[in-house]
């Protein structure tokens, strides 16, 4: 069955916990924001895969797997985001940056459809990070916060990389 009716009163449960929580609880907001990010990364994955972007689809799929761990950790599971996942993102950022020129100003999103999708994912990652910080939960670890912080960086670098690989120049604001 796809529904239980237990949440009809505005509450929900978490993994391994009998207690019910209000759906507007900051921890549940964080879970929802991470879920939304992961869902949007599915769009990015489908777009990268359709365009033959093996490197981007590999990065995105790993991140999606990691975000399931973040969600499990937030929900009270013993699964944890650790140093290894943070270091992997840092390595991805370093590899992508080797192929990019450093921006001299802000970059307007939307150079290509794929880069725009990744830019939107970056914004969703920032929101998820803020929600996790706001949750003030004891399940939030320094590694989780580092991971979420690096995630927005790898998505930004990926958006720029995809635009560059498409041969499309980036625009800066004209202010």
N, C-alpha and C positions, 0 to 999 in steps of 0.2 A: 504494500500500500504506500502511496506517495504522500499521504498526510495522516497525521494522528489526531489532529484537533486540539492537542495539548497547548498549542500556542495561540489559540483563539482569544485568550484573555490578555495578550500582550506580553507573555512571558515565554521563556525558552530554557532548555537545559544545556549543560555542558558535559563533555566526555567524563564519565566516571564520577559525576557529582549528582547527588539526589536533589539538591537545592534548585529551585527555579529562579531565573533572573529576568528582570525587566528588559525588554528588547531595546530600550534606549540606554542601557548600562554602557559606560565608556568602553568596557572590555568587548562587549558585543559590537559596538560601533567599529572598534579596531578589527575584529574578525570580519565584519562586513566589508570594510575597506580593503583588507587583504584579499578577500574573495573577489571583489570587483576588479582589483588589479590583476589577479590571476585569470579571471575570465577575459579581460581585455587582452592580456598576453596571448590568449588562445587566438584572438583575431590577428595579432601580430605574427604568431606562429604560422597560421594558415596563409597569410600574405607572403611571408618569407619563403615558406615551402613551395607555394605556387610559382614564385619567381626564381626558384632554384637557389635560394640563399641558404646554402647548407650551414655556413658558419653562424648566421643569425638564428636559424631555426634550432641549431644545437644549443646556443646560449640561452635562447628563450625557453626551450624545453627543460633545461637544467634549472633555470630560475623557477619555472612553474612547479617542479618537483620540490625545490627548496621552500616555496611559499606554502605548500601543503604541510611541511614540517613547522613553519612559523605558525600556521593556523592550529595545528595539533598542539604545539607548545602553549599557545595562548589559551587553548581550551583545557589545559591541564594534563596533557599527555606527557610521558617521559621522553618523548622525542625532542631533540634540541638542535637548534642552529648553532654551529660551533665555529671555531677559528678556521677550519678547513674551508668552509663555504665562503667565509669572508675573504680569505686569501685567494680562492679561485676567482672571485669577482675582481679583486685587485689585479690579478694576472690578466684577466680579459680586458680590463680597462687599459692596462699598460700595452698590451698587444695592439689594441685598436688605436690608441694614441700614437703609436709609432707610425701609423699610416695616415695620420691627419695633421694638418697645420693647426696650430693653436688659434682659437678665435680671438679677434681683437676687440670684439664687442658682443652684445647679445645677438642671438640668431633667431630669426622669425621662423616658427614651426611651419612645416608644410612644403618643404622643397620637393618632396615626392609623397605619394600616398603612403608608402611604407615608412618613410621617415616621420611623417605626421602621426602615424599610428604609434610609433615608438616614442615620439615626443609626448603624446597623450599618456602613454604608459608611464613615462617619467613623472608627469604631474600626478598621476594616480599613486605612484610609489611615494612621492613626497607627502601626499595626504594620508596614506596608510601609515607612514612613519610618524606623522604628527598624532594620529589616532592612537597608535601603540604607546607613544610617550604619555599621552593624556590618560590612558587607561590606568596608570600608576599601579600596575599589577605586579605581584611578586614573581610571576612567571616570566616577566620581561627581563632578559639578561643583557649585559653589555654586548655580547656577541650578536644578539638579535638586533639591537639598535645599530651596531656597526654594519651589519648585513643590509638592513633597510637603507641606511645612508649610502652605502656603496652601490646599491641597486639603482638608485636614481642616476648615479654617475655612469654606470655601465649602459643604462638606457639612453642617456644623453649622447654618450660616445657612439653608441650603435646607430642612433638616428642620424648623426653627422656622417658616419661611415657609409650608411645606406645611400644617403644623398650623394656623397662623393662617388661611390661606385656606379651610380646611375649617370654620372657626368653632369649633374645639375648643381649649379652654384647656389650658395646660401645667401639669403638677404639679411641685412641688419636693419634695425629700426632707423628711421630717418629723423629722429628727434634731434 
